[in-house]
Amino acid sequence: MFFIVSQQRSGTHYLTSLLSSPANTKSFGEVISNNSKYNFYSYLGKLAAKDPDSVRPLTLFKIWQKFTHELVTKEKLDHGYAILMYNDIGRLSPVITEKILTSNRLIHLVRHNILRTHISNQINRSTTKPAHQTEREGILSRITLPTKNLVDELRLRQQQIGEMRERLSSLNCLEVSYEEITQNPDVEAAKIFSFLRLPVTKVSTNLKRSNPHALDKILENYSEVREHLTRFEMEHFCTSE
């Protein structure tokens, strides 16, 4: 197993569609999420129902290893991988977290335009629609983005990325950029496959961006947002993808 570590709305759905190109390789999605088909806590609950004494802090990592091993073997896969969102890592036991991060290959997916990430969250807050979907390019969604607390929220995202980057810097981890992957999928995927020691395979996906439009088309108050961010030297987020 290997793991993709990322923030919400940073392109994990798109990346997993590329990394599943090699034969017998599959994503198990967000295994800590309550909405996941392959849910670690559901697995724990079933074990505890059968034998309450088997689920203890000292046995959690062994249970995790068994859980991930069974995912791969039941599907008869050569390789499997899962997604750990930043907030998922905070939900896990520190013992499990450290052992997962130190004993597996990791892909740290970063979306540098955190304003785009924030807007995607705003647009899709009431849905579970991913940032990419297996349909035509998304229909234009226009919103008014509140500027109150916007800078604080963007700085928090930057801080979270920086803290995770520092945490993963000494580990067996490759950082990849969402922007570079979408622009040069074959080139970037080849780097990832080499890092993971997987056969370098030409990748393809039929996923389209849900919100592909320029920000001045998406934001009803684009001028206000840009003027506000300019005061904090963040206006570059308004023009870059």
C-alpha positions in Angstrom: 0.0 0.0 0.0 1.0 3.6 -0.5 -0.9 6.7 0.5 -1.8 10.1 -1.0 -1.8 12.9 1.6 -3.6 16.0 0.8 -6.1 18.8 1.7 -9.7 18.6 0.7 -10.5 19.8 -2.9 -6.9 19.6 -4.0 -7.4 17.1 -6.9 -7.1 13.7 -5.3 -9.9 12.4 -7.5 -8.1 13.4 -10.6 -4.8 12.0 -9.3 -6.3 8.7 -8.4 -7.8 8.3 -11.9 -4.2 8.6 -13.3 -2.6 6.3 -10.8 -5.1 3.6 -11.4 -3.8 3.3 -15.0 -1.4 0.4 -14.3 -3.0 -3.0 -14.3 -4.0 -4.5 -10.9 -3.7 -1.1 -9.2 -6.6 0.4 -7.3 -7.5 3.3 -5.1 -9.5 2.5 -1.9 -10.3 6.2 -1.5 -10.5 8.0 1.9 -10.4 5.0 4.2 -10.9 7.2 7.3 -14.0 9.0 5.8 -17.4 7.9 7.0 -18.6 7.9 3.4 -15.9 5.5 2.2 -16.8 2.0 1.1 -13.6 0.8 2.6 -13.8 2.3 6.1 -11.2 1.6 8.8 -13.5 2.5 11.7 -16.3 0.2 10.4 -13.6 -2.5 10.3 -12.6 -1.7 13.9 -16.3 -1.8 15.0 -16.9 -5.2 13.5 -13.8 -6.6 15.3 -14.8 -5.0 18.6 -18.3 -6.5 18.3 -16.8 -10.0 17.9 -14.0 -9.6 20.5 -14.0 -6.4 22.5 -10.6 -7.2 24.0 -8.9 -7.4 20.6 -9.2 -3.7 20.0 -6.8 -1.9 22.3 -4.3 1.0 21.8 -1.4 -1.4 21.6 -3.0 -3.5 18.9 -4.3 -0.7 16.7 -1.4 -0.6 14.2 -1.5 -4.4 13.8 -5.2 -4.1 13.1 -4.5 -1.3 10.6 -1.9 -3.5 8.8 -4.4 -6.4 8.6 -7.0 -4.1 7.3 -4.9 -2.7 4.5 -3.5 -6.1 3.6 -7.0 -7.6 3.3 -8.0 -4.7 1.0 -5.3 -5.6 -1.5 -5.6 -9.4 -1.2 -9.4 -9.5 -1.4 -9.3 -7.5 -4.6 -6.4 -9.7 -6.0 -4.3 -6.6 -6.7 -0.6 -6.0 -7.2 -0.8 -2.6 -5.6 -3.4 -0.6 -3.7 -3.4 2.9 -2.3 -5.6 5.1 -0.1 -6.1 8.8 0.6 -5.3 10.5 3.9 -6.7 14.0 4.1 -5.0 16.3 6.5 -8.0 16.2 8.9 -8.1 12.4 8.6 -4.6 12.3 10.0 -5.7 14.3 13.0 -8.5 11.8 13.6 -6.2 8.8 13.8 -4.3 7.6 16.8 -0.9 9.3 17.0 0.7 5.8 17.2 -1.0 4.7 14.0 -0.3 8.0 12.2 3.4 7.9 12.9 3.8 4.3 11.8 1.7 4.8 8.6 3.8 7.8 7.7 7.1 6.2 8.5 6.6 2.8 7.0 4.9 3.6 3.6 5.6 5.5 0.5 3.7 8.7 0.4 2.5 11.1 -2.2 2.0 14.6 -0.9 -0.5 16.3 -3.3 -0.4 20.1 -3.0 -2.7 22.5 -4.8 -0.8 25.8 -4.8 -3.7 28.0 -5.7 -5.4 27.9 -2.3 -7.9 30.5 -3.4 -9.2 28.0 -6.0 -9.3 25.3 -3.3 -11.3 27.7 -1.1 -13.8 28.6 -3.9 -14.2 24.9 -4.8 -15.2 24.2 -1.2 -17.7 27.1 -1.3 -19.3 25.9 -4.5 -19.5 22.3 -3.5 -20.1 22.6 0.2 -23.7 21.3 -0.1 -22.7 18.4 -2.4 -20.2 15.5 -2.5 -19.3 16.2 -6.1 -15.5 16.0 -6.5 -13.4 18.7 -8.2 -13.3 16.5 -11.3 -16.1 14.4 -12.6 -16.7 11.9 -15.4 -18.9 14.2 -17.4 -18.4 17.2 -19.7 -16.8 20.3 -18.3 -18.8 21.8 -15.4 -21.5 24.2 -16.0 -20.5 27.7 -14.8 -21.4 28.3 -11.2 -21.3 31.9 -10.1 -20.9 32.8 -6.4 -20.3 35.9 -4.3 -17.3 35.2 -2.1 -17.3 36.9 1.3 -14.1 38.7 1.9 -14.5 38.8 5.7 -12.0 36.3 7.1 -10.9 35.3 3.6 -7.2 36.2 4.2 -7.2 34.4 7.5 -8.7 31.3 5.9 -6.1 31.3 3.0 -3.3 31.8 5.5 -4.5 28.9 7.5 -4.5 26.7 4.4 -0.9 27.9 3.7 0.1 27.1 7.2 -1.4 23.6 7.0 0.4 22.8 3.8 3.7 24.1 5.3 3.3 22.1 8.5 2.5 18.9 6.6 5.4 19.5 4.2 7.7 19.9 7.2 6.3 16.7 8.8 6.8 14.7 5.7 10.2 16.2 4.7 12.3 13.5 6.3 10.1 10.6 5.2 9.8 8.5 2.1 7.6 11.1 0.4 7.3 12.7 -3.0 5.5 16.1 -3.2 3.6 16.7 -6.4 1.7 19.7 -7.6 -1.9 19.6 -8.7 -1.2 22.3 -11.3 1.7 20.5 -12.9 -0.2 17.2 -13.0 -3.1 18.7 -14.8 -0.8 20.4 -17.3 1.6 17.5 -17.9 -0.1 14.3 -16.7 2.2 11.8 -18.4 5.4 13.5 -17.3 4.3 13.9 -13.7 2.7 10.4 -13.5 6.0 9.0 -14.8 7.8 10.6 -11.9 5.3 9.2 -9.4 5.4 5.7 -10.9 9.2 5.7 -10.7 9.1 6.8 -7.1 6.6 4.1 -6.2 8.6 1.5 -8.2 5.6 0.8 -10.5 5.8 0.3 -14.2 5.8 3.6 -16.0 2.5 3.6 -17.9 0.9 6.0 -20.2 -2.0 7.5 -18.3 -5.5 8.6 -19.4 -8.6 9.9 -17.7 -12.0 11.0 -18.8 -12.5 13.3 -15.8 -13.3 16.9 -16.5 -12.9 19.8 -14.1 -16.1 20.8 -12.3 -15.1 24.4 -12.0 -12.7 25.1 -15.0 -13.7 28.7 -15.6 -11.6 31.8 -15.0 -12.2 33.4 -11.5 -13.6 36.6 -13.0 -16.3 34.4 -14.5 -17.0 32.5 -11.3 -16.9 35.3 -8.8 -19.7 37.8 -8.9 -17.5 40.1 -6.8 -14.2 39.3 -8.5 -13.0 43.0 -8.4 -13.8 43.2 -4.7 -12.0 40.0 -4.0 -8.9 40.9 -6.0 -8.7 44.4 -4.5 -9.0 42.9 -1.0 -6.3 40.3 -1.6 -4.0 42.9 -3.2 -3.8 44.7 0.1 -2.3 41.5 1.6 0.0 40.7 -1.5 -2.2 37.7 -2.4 -3.5 39.0 -5.7 -1.5 36.4 -7.6 -4.1 33.8 -6.6 -6.7 35.6 -8.7 -4.8 35.1 -11.9 -3.0 31.8 -11.6 -4.6 28.5 -12.1 
